Amino acid sequence: MGGGNGQKSMMARQKHMEKQKAAKGSQLDSNKKAMTIQVVFLHALAALLLILFGI
């Protein structure tokens, strides 16, 4: 019927490995994208403040 603890552990390891494969990629790339979005937002905010308040 049911499997033992060893079998359950093996299945858990396999699931974990599959998740790791799916999440593969450079974290630096995603950090660069986030930084670009942040910079664009701050530039837009600065331009808006300049227009509204003449700062």
N, CA and C atoms as a LAMMPS dump frame, in Angstrom:
ITEM: TIMESTEP
0
ITEM: NUMBER OF ATOMS
165
ITEM: BOX BOUNDS ff ff ff
-5.0000000000000000e+02 5.0000000000000000e+02
-5.0000000000000000e+02 5.0000000000000000e+02
-5.0000000000000000e+02 5.0000000000000000e+02
ITEM: ATOMS id mol type element x y z
1 1 1 N 0.814 -1.181 0
2 1 2 C 0 0 0
3 1 3 C 0.867 1.257 0
4 2 1 N 0.961 1.922 1.123
5 2 2 C 1.7 3.18 1.194
6 2 3 C 3.195 2.959 1.173
7 3 1 N 3.908 3.978 0.822
8 3 2 C 5.362 3.912 0.797
9 3 3 C 5.935 4.252 2.159
10 4 1 N 7.186 3.949 2.315
11 4 2 C 7.855 4.264 3.568
12 4 3 C 8.389 5.686 3.568
13 5 1 N 9.069 6.024 4.649
14 5 2 C 9.63 7.369 4.765
15 5 3 C 10.667 7.646 3.687
16 6 1 N 11.445 6.634 3.325
17 6 2 C 12.461 6.811 2.291
18 6 3 C 11.847 7.194 0.961
19 7 1 N 10.728 6.564 0.646
20 7 2 C 10.048 6.849 -0.613
21 7 3 C 9.477 8.275 -0.603
22 8 1 N 8.924 8.674 0.525
23 8 2 C 8.37 10.03 0.64
24 8 3 C 9.477 11.071 0.53
25 9 1 N 10.608 10.785 1.151
26 9 2 C 11.736 11.719 1.094
27 9 3 C 12.25 11.86 -0.331
28 10 1 N 12.311 10.746 -1.05
29 10 2 C 12.782 10.779 -2.427
30 10 3 C 11.839 11.625 -3.29
31 11 1 N 10.545 11.474 -3.097
32 11 2 C 9.577 12.262 -3.862
33 11 3 C 9.719 13.752 -3.53
34 12 1 N 9.927 14.054 -2.256
35 12 2 C 10.092 15.45 -1.851
36 12 3 C 11.347 16.046 -2.478
37 13 1 N 12.432 15.265 -2.515
38 13 2 C 13.667 15.746 -3.139
39 13 3 C 13.466 16.003 -4.63
40 14 1 N 12.745 15.11 -5.29
41 14 2 C 12.502 15.281 -6.721
42 14 3 C 11.678 16.537 -6.99
43 15 1 N 10.652 16.764 -6.182
44 15 2 C 9.832 17.966 -6.351
45 15 3 C 10.673 19.219 -6.14
46 16 1 N 11.52 19.179 -5.132
47 16 2 C 12.372 20.329 -4.834
48 16 3 C 13.331 20.597 -5.991
49 17 1 N 13.902 19.551 -6.553
50 17 2 C 14.824 19.713 -7.676
51 17 3 C 14.112 20.294 -8.892
52 18 1 N 12.866 19.876 -9.13
53 18 2 C 12.102 20.407 -10.255
54 18 3 C 11.825 21.893 -10.066
55 19 1 N 11.513 22.279 -8.845
56 19 2 C 11.275 23.697 -8.566
57 19 3 C 12.544 24.507 -8.777
58 20 1 N 13.687 23.949 -8.388
59 20 2 C 14.958 24.649 -8.553
60 20 3 C 15.282 24.832 -10.034
61 21 1 N 14.967 23.829 -10.847
62 21 2 C 15.215 23.936 -12.284
63 21 3 C 14.346 25.025 -12.893
64 22 1 N 13.092 25.1 -12.463
65 22 2 C 12.171 26.089 -13.011
66 22 3 C 12.585 27.503 -12.625
67 23 1 N 13.164 27.674 -11.459
68 23 2 C 13.538 29.007 -10.972
69 23 3 C 14.936 29.409 -11.403
70 24 1 N 15.566 28.597 -12.229
71 24 2 C 16.936 28.891 -12.633
72 24 3 C 16.988 30.179 -13.437
73 25 1 N 18.087 30.82 -13.403
74 25 2 C 18.279 32.079 -14.107
75 25 3 C 19.096 32.995 -13.227
76 26 1 N 19.523 34.059 -13.81
77 26 2 C 20.385 34.979 -13.085
78 26 3 C 19.558 35.926 -12.231
79 27 1 N 19.884 35.993 -10.974
80 27 2 C 19.214 36.945 -10.095
81 27 3 C 19.673 38.361 -10.439
82 28 1 N 20.862 38.484 -10.979
83 28 2 C 21.36 39.798 -11.373
84 28 3 C 20.491 40.408 -12.463
85 29 1 N 20.022 39.577 -13.399
86 29 2 C 19.16 40.085 -14.463
87 29 3 C 17.866 40.649 -13.899
88 30 1 N 17.247 39.93 -12.98
89 30 2 C 15.997 40.422 -12.408
90 30 3 C 16.247 41.662 -11.56
91 31 1 N 17.402 41.743 -10.904
92 31 2 C 17.735 42.941 -10.13
93 31 3 C 17.919 44.15 -11.045
94 32 1 N 18.546 43.941 -12.203
95 32 2 C 18.736 45.037 -13.156
96 32 3 C 17.39 45.548 -13.66
97 33 1 N 16.475 44.629 -13.949
98 33 2 C 15.15 45.03 -14.422
99 33 3 C 14.423 45.842 -13.359
100 34 1 N 14.505 45.396 -12.111
101 34 2 C 13.849 46.113 -11.02
102 34 3 C 14.467 47.495 -10.846
103 35 1 N 15.769 47.594 -10.975
104 35 2 C 16.447 48.88 -10.832
105 35 3 C 16.033 49.822 -11.952
106 36 1 N 15.891 49.308 -13.164
107 36 2 C 15.478 50.129 -14.295
108 36 3 C 14.089 50.694 -14.061
109 37 1 N 13.185 49.869 -13.581
110 37 2 C 11.824 50.324 -13.292
111 37 3 C 11.854 51.416 -12.23
112 38 1 N 12.658 51.226 -11.212
113 38 2 C 12.758 52.199 -10.13
114 38 3 C 13.306 53.534 -10.65
115 39 1 N 14.327 53.485 -11.485
116 39 2 C 14.931 54.703 -12.026
117 39 3 C 13.932 55.444 -12.906
118 40 1 N 13.21 54.727 -13.744
119 40 2 C 12.216 55.356 -14.618
120 40 3 C 11.144 56.036 -13.779
121 41 1 N 10.694 55.371 -12.733
122 41 2 C 9.671 55.944 -11.86
123 41 3 C 10.181 57.221 -11.187
124 42 1 N 11.4 57.182 -10.674
125 42 2 C 11.944 58.35 -9.983
126 42 3 C 12.166 59.521 -10.94
127 43 1 N 12.556 59.241 -12.167
128 43 2 C 12.711 60.309 -13.155
129 43 3 C 11.359 60.938 -13.465
130 44 1 N 10.34 60.112 -13.607
131 44 2 C 9 60.634 -13.875
132 44 3 C 8.507 61.47 -12.698
133 45 1 N 8.763 61.023 -11.493
134 45 2 C 8.36 61.765 -10.301
135 45 3 C 9.088 63.109 -10.235
136 46 1 N 10.37 63.106 -10.517
137 46 2 C 11.143 64.348 -10.501
138 46 3 C 10.621 65.326 -11.55
139 47 1 N 10.295 64.826 -12.732
140 47 2 C 9.767 65.686 -13.787
141 47 3 C 8.417 66.265 -13.382
142 48 1 N 7.591 65.463 -12.75
143 48 2 C 6.28 65.926 -12.298
144 48 3 C 6.424 67.013 -11.235
145 49 1 N 7.327 66.803 -10.291
146 49 2 C 7.559 67.812 -9.254
147 49 3 C 8.09 69.107 -9.862
148 50 1 N 8.931 68.983 -10.854
149 50 2 C 9.48 70.156 -11.528
150 50 3 C 8.371 70.948 -12.212
151 51 1 N 7.466 70.233 -12.856
152 51 2 C 6.364 70.895 -13.551
153 51 3 C 5.406 71.54 -12.548
154 52 1 N 5.047 70.815 -11.503
155 52 2 C 4.047 71.308 -10.555
156 52 3 C 4.57 72.424 -9.66
157 53 1 N 5.754 72.258 -9.142
158 53 2 C 6.245 73.182 -8.123
159 53 3 C 7.436 74.02 -8.576
160 54 1 N 7.98 73.736 -9.714
161 54 2 C 9.122 74.486 -10.203
162 54 3 C 10.354 74.321 -9.333
163 55 1 N 10.468 73.151 -8.724
164 55 2 C 11.598 72.887 -7.822
165 55 3 C 12.854 72.664 -8.634
